[in-house]
Amino acid sequence: MESLIGGRRPFGAPRGLGPPTKTCPAAQSREAMRRDNWRAKAASACNDASVTEPGDPTAPQTTDRPASAATPRRGRQTGEPSMAREPDYHTGRPTKVAIVGTGMVGSTFAYTLMLSGIASEIVLIDANHKRAEGEAMDLNHAVPFAHPTKICAGDYSDCQGAAITVISAGVGQQPGETRLELVRRNAAIFRGIVPKIAEANPEGIIVVATNPVDVLTYITVKESGLSPQRVFGSGTILDTARFRYMLSEHLGVDPRSVHAFIIGEHGDSEVPVWSLANVAGMRLPSFCAENGIPLSPDTMERIFSQTRDAAYEIISRKGATYYAVAAGLMRIAEAILRDQNTVLSISSLITDYYGIDDVCLSLPTVVSRRGIERVLRLDLSPKEARGVRSSAKVLRATIESLGAASNPG
């Protein structure tokens, strides 16, 4: 048996070999003081009826309380799915989001939502149920890398209890098909979808993402019978993001530091609000003059054209757009679920706004857990006011043509 050197085990020697190590008097004194302090605290704690008598701190801790008296465990009951996110504080239920339509936009939004962790449950609904099942399976396999989330394929009845239902269902434009023909086909789809959603979840919020989003948002408002405060579309949230990005590239600043909006139709008649665009509170002419950056009418037209035509350019190269619009939907969902009162350029039913009534188009809007809090009335230039009124006329004509098509005679 190896000998001890200076009362200590030689380096590398296994524990438990050799004679017991002698404890020095100073160490014994410190240990005695520690135990005396602990006993004093324990004695003091005994006077509190809510505190049980502690045992030796070196011994395993136990409790004499019956299991029924134990502090209730916060979280799910045995066998329920993992819900790591905070519950909806308005209802006490876990936060559920339903997505109708699992094409590229719907599935990408579901993926973004899962990564964010703000929803505890995601329900995928599609006319092709196997497609929805496949997307749910694929997303579930990513959950271990993200946040505990219940993801499943369902049907319209599963919209019940959802804080938000996002509609991204619809058909794409076929070769030779006119825009109006496409609108009519998607309108017919929505007239079959929306009443089922509203019946299953009359208290939830509906967000429309399918194009033409302004017209389909109007149809959703009318078909659902829900308050217009709780039905709106993604609108120009993506156009606004594109506009800010294009401006940031020209101005040499972070896109998040650019404050500018695209309003009106999500489409060819949209309107850039140049008069109110700013960086750090500085209107663009002042900012550009201060920093030696050119901002001619030609430059402004080029930036706006790149914004308006971005979708065409992307589709010509990759066939569809879905990453940025999914990120926009994610931003809307976050503003709702976290009750942020965020100003977003979403499409909603407009009344008495620069002479515009009974049409859905995009304007800066305060969005919270209740849906639309209020639409902001911008101090537009005369040119911008004319532009948004013209955009409303384009949308009104399309809505009326659909009414004539669906109700002949």
C-alpha positions in Angstrom: 0.0 0.0 0.0 1.4 3.4 -1.0 2.4 5.8 1.7 1.0 9.3 2.1 3.3 12.3 1.5 2.6 15.2 3.9 -0.8 13.8 4.8 -2.0 13.8 1.2 -2.6 11.1 -1.4 0.2 11.0 -4.0 -0.7 12.4 -7.4 -2.3 9.6 -9.5 -3.0 7.3 -6.6 -6.6 5.9 -6.6 -8.9 7.1 -3.9 -9.6 4.8 -1.0 -6.0 3.5 -0.7 -3.7 4.2 2.2 -4.5 5.3 5.8 -7.2 8.0 6.4 -6.0 11.5 5.7 -5.6 13.6 8.9 -7.6 16.8 9.0 -5.7 19.8 10.3 -7.1 21.6 13.4 -7.8 24.8 11.3 -10.0 22.8 8.9 -11.8 21.2 11.8 -12.5 24.6 13.3 -13.9 25.9 10.0 -16.2 22.8 9.7 -17.4 23.3 13.3 -18.2 27.0 12.6 -20.1 26.1 9.4 -22.2 23.6 11.2 -22.9 26.0 14.1 -24.0 28.7 11.6 -26.3 26.2 9.9 -27.9 25.1 13.2 -28.6 28.7 14.1 -30.3 29.3 10.8 -32.3 26.1 11.2 -33.5 27.0 14.7 -34.6 30.4 13.4 -36.5 28.8 10.6 -38.4 26.5 12.9 -40.4 29.6 14.2 -42.0 29.9 10.8 -44.9 27.5 10.5 -44.7 27.5 6.7 -41.1 26.0 6.9 -40.6 22.3 7.7 -37.7 21.4 10.0 -34.6 20.9 7.9 -32.3 17.9 8.3 -28.6 17.5 8.1 -27.4 19.4 5.0 -25.0 16.6 4.2 -27.8 14.1 4.2 -30.3 13.5 1.3 -33.3 16.0 1.6 -36.8 14.6 2.0 -40.2 16.0 2.6 -43.0 14.9 4.9 -45.7 16.6 2.9 -48.2 14.3 1.1 -48.0 14.3 -2.7 -51.3 16.2 -3.0 -49.9 19.1 -0.9 -46.8 19.5 -3.1 -46.5 22.7 -5.1 -48.3 22.1 -8.4 -45.9 21.6 -11.3 -46.1 24.3 -13.9 -46.5 22.8 -17.3 -48.3 20.1 -19.2 -50.1 17.1 -17.7 -48.6 13.6 -18.2 -49.1 12.5 -21.8 -49.8 16.0 -23.2 -47.5 17.4 -26.0 -44.6 19.6 -24.9 -45.6 23.2 -24.8 -42.5 25.2 -24.0 -43.8 28.6 -25.0 -45.8 30.9 -22.7 -49.6 30.4 -22.9 -51.8 33.0 -24.4 -52.4 35.3 -21.5 -55.9 36.3 -22.7 -57.2 32.7 -22.6 -54.7 30.7 -20.5 -54.3 28.2 -23.4 -51.1 27.4 -25.2 -50.6 29.6 -28.3 -51.9 27.8 -31.4 -51.6 29.0 -35.1 -53.4 27.3 -38.0 -52.1 27.5 -41.6 -54.5 26.8 -44.4 -52.5 26.0 -47.6 -49.1 24.2 -47.4 -47.6 25.3 -50.7 -44.3 27.2 -50.7 -45.6 30.2 -48.8 -47.5 28.2 -46.2 -44.8 25.7 -45.5 -42.0 28.3 -45.4 -44.1 30.3 -42.9 -44.6 27.2 -40.8 -40.9 26.6 -40.8 -40.2 30.2 -39.8 -42.8 30.1 -37.1 -41.4 26.8 -35.7 -37.9 28.3 -35.5 -39.2 31.5 -33.8 -40.7 29.5 -30.8 -43.6 31.9 -30.4 -46.2 29.2 -31.1 -46.7 26.1 -29.1 -48.9 24.4 -31.6 -49.0 24.6 -35.4 -51.8 23.0 -37.4 -51.3 22.5 -41.2 -54.5 22.2 -43.3 -54.5 21.5 -47.0 -56.9 20.1 -49.6 -54.1 17.6 -50.2 -54.0 16.1 -46.7 -51.0 13.9 -47.4 -49.0 17.0 -48.4 -49.9 18.5 -45.1 -48.9 15.3 -43.3 -45.6 15.3 -45.1 -44.8 18.9 -44.2 -45.8 18.2 -40.5 -43.5 15.2 -40.4 -40.6 17.1 -41.9 -41.1 20.0 -39.5 -41.4 17.8 -36.5 -38.0 16.4 -37.2 -36.5 19.9 -37.0 -38.1 20.5 -33.5 -35.1 19.1 -31.6 -33.0 21.8 -33.2 -35.4 24.6 -32.3 -38.2 24.8 -29.7 -40.7 22.3 -28.3 -43.7 22.7 -30.6 -46.6 20.4 -31.5 -47.0 20.3 -35.3 -49.7 18.3 -37.0 -51.9 18.0 -40.1 -55.5 18.7 -39.5 -58.8 19.8 -41.0 -60.9 23.0 -40.6 -62.3 21.9 -37.3 -58.7 22.1 -35.9 -58.8 25.9 -36.4 -60.8 25.9 -33.1 -58.8 27.8 -30.5 -56.2 29.2 -32.8 -55.1 32.7 -32.0 -54.3 33.2 -35.7 -55.4 31.4 -38.9 -53.2 32.3 -41.9 -54.7 31.5 -45.3 -52.1 30.9 -48.0 -54.3 28.5 -50.1 -55.0 29.2 -53.7 -54.0 28.5 -57.3 -51.3 30.1 -59.4 -51.7 31.8 -62.7 -51.9 29.5 -65.7 -50.3 30.3 -69.1 -52.6 32.5 -71.0 -54.9 33.1 -68.0 -55.9 36.7 -67.3 -55.5 38.3 -63.9 -59.3 38.6 -63.6 -59.7 34.9 -64.4 -57.2 34.1 -61.7 -59.0 36.3 -59.2 -62.3 34.5 -59.9 -60.8 31.1 -59.3 -59.2 32.1 -56.0 -62.3 33.9 -55.0 -64.3 30.7 -55.5 -61.8 28.8 -53.4 -62.0 31.4 -50.6 -65.8 31.2 -50.5 -65.5 27.5 -49.7 -62.7 27.9 -47.1 -63.5 31.0 -45.1 -66.9 30.0 -43.7 -65.4 26.8 -42.4 -62.7 28.7 -40.6 -65.1 31.2 -39.1 -67.4 28.5 -37.9 -64.6 26.6 -36.2 -63.0 29.6 -34.7 -65.2 32.7 -34.4 -63.0 34.3 -31.8 -59.7 34.1 -33.8 -57.8 36.4 -36.1 -57.6 35.6 -39.9 -54.6 36.8 -41.9 -54.8 36.4 -45.7 -51.6 35.9 -47.7 -53.0 34.6 -51.0 -52.9 37.0 -54.0 -54.5 39.2 -55.1 -54.4 39.8 -51.3 -56.5 43.0 -51.2 -59.4 41.5 -53.1 -59.3 38.2 -51.2 -59.1 40.0 -47.9 -62.3 41.9 -48.8 -64.0 38.6 -49.7 -62.8 37.1 -46.4 -64.2 40.0 -44.4 -67.6 39.6 -46.1 -67.7 35.7 -46.1 -66.5 35.3 -42.5 -68.9 37.6 -40.8 -66.1 38.4 -38.3 -65.3 41.9 -37.1 -63.1 43.7 -39.7 -60.7 44.4 -36.8 -59.8 40.6 -36.8 -59.6 40.0 -40.6 -56.7 41.5 -42.6 -54.2 40.6 -45.3 -50.4 40.8 -45.5 -50.9 43.7 -47.9 -47.8 45.7 -48.7 -45.7 44.5 -45.8 -43.4 42.9 -48.3 -43.4 45.9 -50.7 -42.6 48.1 -47.8 -39.7 45.8 -46.8 -38.4 45.8 -50.4 -38.7 49.6 -50.5 -36.7 50.0 -47.3 -34.1 47.6 -48.6 -33.7 49.4 -51.9 -33.4 52.7 -50.1 -30.9 51.3 -47.6 -28.7 50.2 -50.5 -28.7 53.7 -52.0 -28.3 55.5 -48.7 -25.7 53.2 -47.2 -27.6 52.5 -43.9 -29.2 49.5 -42.2 -32.6 48.8 -43.7 -34.0 48.8 -40.2 -33.0 52.5 -39.9 -35.1 53.5 -43.0 -38.7 54.5 -42.3 -40.7 54.4 -45.4 -44.0 52.9 -46.6 -45.7 51.5 -49.7 -49.5 51.9 -49.5 -52.5 51.1 -51.5 -52.8 47.9 -53.6 -50.3 45.1 -53.3 -49.7 45.3 -57.0 -49.0 47.6 -59.9 -51.0 50.6 -58.5 -49.2 50.7 -55.2 -47.9 54.1 -54.0 -44.6 55.0 -52.4 -44.9 57.6 -49.7 -41.8 59.6 -50.5 -42.9 62.7 -48.6 -42.7 61.0 -45.2 -39.7 58.7 -45.8 -36.9 59.4 -43.4 -33.7 58.2 -41.7 -33.3 59.2 -38.0 -36.2 61.7 -38.4 -34.4 63.4 -41.4 -36.5 63.5 -44.5 -34.6 62.0 -47.5 -33.8 65.2 -49.2 -32.2 66.6 -46.0 -30.4 63.3 -45.3 -29.0 63.0 -48.8 -27.9 66.6 -48.9 -26.2 66.3 -45.5 -24.3 63.1 -46.6 -23.6 64.0 -50.2 -25.9 61.3 -51.6 -27.7 62.0 -54.9 -31.5 61.7 -54.9 -32.7 62.8 -58.3 -36.2 62.1 -59.7 -34.7 59.5 -61.9 -33.0 57.8 -58.9 -36.3 57.8 -57.0 -38.2 56.3 -60.0 -35.5 53.6 -60.3 -35.8 52.7 -56.6 -39.5 52.5 -56.8 -39.5 50.5 -60.0 -37.2 48.0 -58.5 -39.5 47.7 -55.5 -42.7 47.4 -57.5 -41.3 44.9 -60.1 -39.2 42.8 -57.6 -41.7 39.9 -57.7 -41.6 39.7 -61.5 -37.8 39.6 -61.4 -37.7 36.9 -58.8 -40.4 34.8 -60.4 -38.6 34.9 -63.8 -35.5 33.5 -62.1 -36.8 30.9 -59.6 -40.6 30.6 -60.3 -42.0 31.9 -57.0 -41.4 34.1 -54.0 -41.8 32.7 -50.5 -38.9 33.5 -48.1 -39.6 37.2 -47.7 -43.4 36.9 -47.6 -43.0 34.2 -45.0 -40.8 36.5 -42.9 -43.5 39.2 -43.3 -46.2 36.8 -42.0 -43.9 35.9 -39.2 -43.6 39.6 -38.3 -47.4 40.0 -38.3 -47.8 36.9 -36.1 -45.3 38.2 -33.6 -47.0 41.5 -33.4 -50.3 39.7 -32.6 -49.1 37.0 -30.3 -46.8 39.3 -28.3 -49.4 42.2 -28.2 -46.7 44.6 -29.5 -48.9 47.4 -31.0 -46.6 47.4 -34.0 -47.2 49.6 -37.0 -47.3 47.4 -40.2 -48.5 48.1 -43.7 -51.3 45.5 -43.8 -54.5 45.4 -45.9 -57.7 46.0 -44.1 -61.2 47.3 -44.8 -61.0 51.1 -45.2 -63.7 53.6 -44.6 -63.5 57.4 -44.9 -59.8 57.7 -45.8 -59.1 60.4 -48.4 -62.5 59.7 -49.9 -61.9 55.9 -49.9 -64.7 53.6 -48.5 -65.5 49.9 -48.5 -62.4 48.5 -50.0 -59.4 46.6 -48.6 -56.0 48.2 -49.2 -52.8 48.7 -47.3 -52.0 51.6 -44.9 -49.8 51.8 -41.8 -51.8 50.1 -39.1 -51.3 49.4 -35.4 -51.5 45.6 -34.8 -51.9 44.0 -31.4 -53.3 40.9 -29.8 -56.8 42.1 -30.6 -56.0 42.5 -34.3 -56.3 46.0 -35.7 -56.1 48.7 -33.1 -56.3 51.6 -35.6 -55.3 52.7 -39.1 -53.0 55.7 -39.1 -54.1 58.7 -41.2 -50.9 59.8 -43.0 -50.3 63.4 -44.0 -49.9 62.6 -47.7 -48.8 64.9 -50.4 -51.5 65.7 -53.1 -49.8 63.4 -55.5 -49.7 60.5 -53.0 -53.3 61.1 -52.1 -54.4 60.9 -55.7 -52.3 57.8 -56.1 -54.0 55.9 -53.2 -57.4 57.0 -54.4 -56.5 55.6 -57.9 -55.3 52.4 -56.3 -58.6 52.1 -54.5 -60.5 52.5 -57.8 -58.6 49.7 -59.4 -59.4 47.4 -56.4 -63.1 48.5 -56.4 -63.4 47.7 -60.1 -62.1 44.2 -59.5 -64.4 43.6 -56.5 -67.4 44.8 -58.5 -66.5 42.5 -61.4 -66.4 39.6 -59.0 -69.8 40.5 -57.6 -71.2 40.6 -61.2 -69.5 37.3 -62.0 -70.8 35.5 -58.8 -74.3 37.1 -59.0 -75.3 37.3 -62.6 -78.3 39.5 -63.4 
